[in-house]
């Protein structure tokens, strides 16, 4: 179904972090950006669609005005809003927001480390754009910071802090089907496997809370009102977001799942884990009968590699890219 | 990232170090009483109460350089001496072994079982010495108290922190290559077969449910591997069957320890470039190191005859050869100390270093704190050897000034 393409070499190897690959497709310029985290550095590659031009950039997580501070980065993600695309970097020190090409930092938010008990790690993790003008970022305390983003400029403000989770946030995702009918437009997951479903707005509304089973949910997606959650046990669960009804349970991987992605136009689901396997599935959601189907389509094995990031490169799922721990390349696959 | 990583890193690396030293002592036909003394001295130092107190405090992981300093000290806590080439090799083996164990752990929580395997072996080494045994037992308790309440997500954070520490290390180890757990490019084999971790199901099943919760369909898919059901869970108490073999002693007299220096990934050089940029946090690290080393006592060699050298290589020639041919990007680097700035940290370190002086003599001409420190820094044998490029520690004279420039840390 897919075959391997030429890999893109990156300057450093990928670190073992959840969801460690972000992809931004820029159709007007026939370019795709990829970002991969290595310890305290973000490796950015801009790849032209004809495969002839690659350019690289590196961003370090440094607090501006504090020359000596560096910290480990937990996650990097592109946030696509109607008016602009931004790049969000979350680390142990805080959150940095850049223009999507990484050229200028437009905003910095430092994490408050004072009230955390000393043994608890402090970091930000979990990034998603939602609706027209919000970017949500999770924090190790379980809080979710909601930033209001203007259509241009750096006047980004912290609009709200959502405090529902009690454990560190692992991932956040927004409804990606493009459908206006979905009530829920955001889902957040934490280290206890608990999921919160939200409706965005001036004040975010908690629609539902789906309890976990004491196992970390490392990656989560929301599509057509269905939450797709990947866990440390290697299982994937599909829930109806607003009601919490469990529609499907898949014994998907033999090790901890590190990344999930959905191609919104085709309903293809990508899952990747420490077991070296990337799997492609097909989801069918039929609202009339309130049914959800999952079919397994394809496996790719990245030999001797613990995969840490896997993303589709386009909305149909025609191509996908993969990163692995200690691997200095982005491996690409395209449909035959 | 996780502030609870250092104790696990230290105990597991220490455990591997003891396995390797025990094997080398046997291979060199060291008299039993000397061998036992070395093992006991090192274990006593490892489990020194003050030292462990510092270690178990919540803190960020040390840099590779800082940790190497601690282990250099530990390896010299007895009458045994190691040349730089042997110390480098020892450290290579220790780190690659633990990297292997961390990667192959089925669940992040199993890192604790690996740690218990090391602890069990250490306990066995000192089972005839009650006072050291009680220190070891106390450490078991600390491990159980600190780690068994942690969630799966917290263990994964610890694991991720360790994997960042081990990033880009691909040194080939002979035993691993022979057993086919490591490829010739230095990367470990990750099998897609065998038992799944405890708590995980064998992949291959899709279950679909109705709105009322009834299962309506079961589908099977090809999982692309050859997995079997999980084994029983190992014991997380201070004793018991750990089930996993990771962390147990893989060396024996017939399976010698060797590493290959060539064939390392070219990216390791690039990675080292980032690491050797002046580390602005070195000052903080020095403070911690000073506190930590306050608990590490070095053996005063009263009589030159009682000391002896251990070689990690088959012959002296091989050892010398290894020192010369070691690729630059694999040198562990040293802690460069500010000679003039930050008197506080340096004074503390200097005071502790003073306790490490071999024959107990202080350099007589030292008056200013900077001079004191320089003189005492000479006692850090590997610093000297690395900077001047001379042979083993034996060549260094007491009080000899190191003819080097000291980097100034911001």
Contacts between the chains, C-beta under 8 A, distances in Angstrom:
chain1	res1	chain2	res2	distance
A	11	B	270	6.7
A	12	B	168	8.0
A	12	B	267	7.1
A	12	B	270	6.8
A	12	B	271	6.4
A	12	B	274	7.5
A	13	B	167	6.2
A	13	B	168	5.6
A	13	B	267	6.2
A	13	B	271	7.4
A	15	B	160	7.4
A	15	B	163	7.1
A	15	B	164	5.4
A	15	B	167	6.5
A	16	B	159	7.4
A	16	B	160	5.0
A	16	B	163	4.2
A	16	B	164	7.3
A	17	B	160	6.2
A	38	B	167	7.5
A	39	B	164	5.4
A	39	B	167	6.7
A	41	B	274	7.1
A	67	B	280	7.3
A	67	B	410	7.2
A	68	B	280	3.4
A	68	B	281	7.2
A	68	B	410	5.9
A	69	B	280	7.5
A	70	B	280	7.4
A	72	B	1	5.5
A	72	B	164	6.8
A	74	B	1	7.8
A	92	B	1	6.7
A	118	B	3	7.3
A	118	B	58	5.0
A	119	B	3	5.9
A	119	B	4	6.6
A	119	B	58	4.1
A	120	B	3	7.6
A	121	B	1	5.7
A	121	B	2	5.2
A	121	B	3	5.8
A	121	B	157	6.2
A	123	B	1	6.8
A	167	B	151	7.2
A	167	B	153	6.8
A	168	B	153	6.5
A	168	B	157	7.9
A	170	B	153	7.1
A	190	B	153	7.8
A	191	B	151	6.0
A	191	B	152	7.5
A	191	B	153	2.9
A	191	B	154	7.1
A	192	B	151	6.7
A	192	B	153	7.2
A	214	B	151	7.1
A	214	B	152	7.2
A	215	B	152	5.6
A	215	B	199	7.4
A	216	B	151	7.3
A	216	B	152	5.2
A	216	B	153	3.8
A	216	B	156	6.3
A	218	B	156	7.8
A	232	B	107	7.6
A	232	B	108	7.7
A	232	B	152	5.3
A	232	B	153	7.4
A	232	B	156	6.6
A	233	B	199	5.5
A	233	B	200	4.9
A	233	B	201	7.5
A	234	B	196	7.5
A	234	B	200	4.9
A	234	B	201	7.3
A	234	B	203	6.4
A	235	B	200	7.8
A	235	B	201	7.1
A	245	B	209	7.8
A	245	B	211	5.6
A	245	B	213	7.7
A	246	B	209	5.7
A	246	B	213	7.2
A	247	B	208	6.8
A	247	B	209	5.9
A	248	B	206	6.6
A	248	B	207	6.6
A	248	B	208	5.1
A	248	B	209	6.7
A	249	B	206	7.8
A	249	B	207	4.7
A	249	B	209	7.4
A	250	B	205	7.2
A	250	B	206	4.9
A	250	B	207	7.5
A	251	B	201	4.1
A	251	B	202	6.7
A	251	B	203	5.1
A	251	B	204	6.2
A	251	B	205	4.5
A	251	B	206	7.9
A	252	B	203	5.8
A	253	B	203	5.6
A	254	B	192	7.5
A	254	B	196	4.8
A	254	B	197	7.6
A	254	B	200	6.3
A	254	B	202	7.2
A	254	B	203	5.4
A	254	B	223	7.4
A	254	B	225	6.6
A	254	B	227	5.3
A	255	B	106	7.2
A	255	B	197	6.8
A	255	B	200	7.3
A	256	B	107	7.7
A	256	B	108	7.4
A	256	B	156	6.7
A	275	B	190	7.8
A	275	B	192	6.5
A	275	B	203	7.9
A	275	B	225	7.4
A	276	B	190	5.4
A	276	B	192	6.0
A	277	B	192	7.0
A	277	B	223	7.9
A	277	B	224	5.9
A	277	B	225	7.4
A	290	B	211	5.8
A	291	B	208	8.0
A	291	B	210	8.0
A	292	B	208	7.1
A	293	B	208	6.5
A	294	B	206	5.3
A	294	B	208	6.9
A	294	B	219	7.8
A	295	B	206	7.8
A	295	B	219	7.3
A	296	B	206	6.7
A	296	B	219	7.5
A	296	B	221	3.6
A	296	B	222	7.7
A	299	B	222	7.0
A	299	B	223	7.5
A	299	B	224	4.1
A	301	B	192	6.4
A	301	B	224	5.9
A	303	B	190	7.8
A	304	B	183	6.7
A	304	B	187	5.4
A	304	B	188	6.6
A	304	B	189	5.6
A	304	B	190	4.8
A	305	B	190	7.0
A	306	B	103	7.0
A	306	B	190	6.7
A	325	B	163	6.1
A	325	B	167	7.9
A	326	B	167	6.4
A	326	B	168	6.4
A	326	B	170	7.7
A	326	B	187	7.0
A	328	B	265	7.7
A	328	B	267	4.8
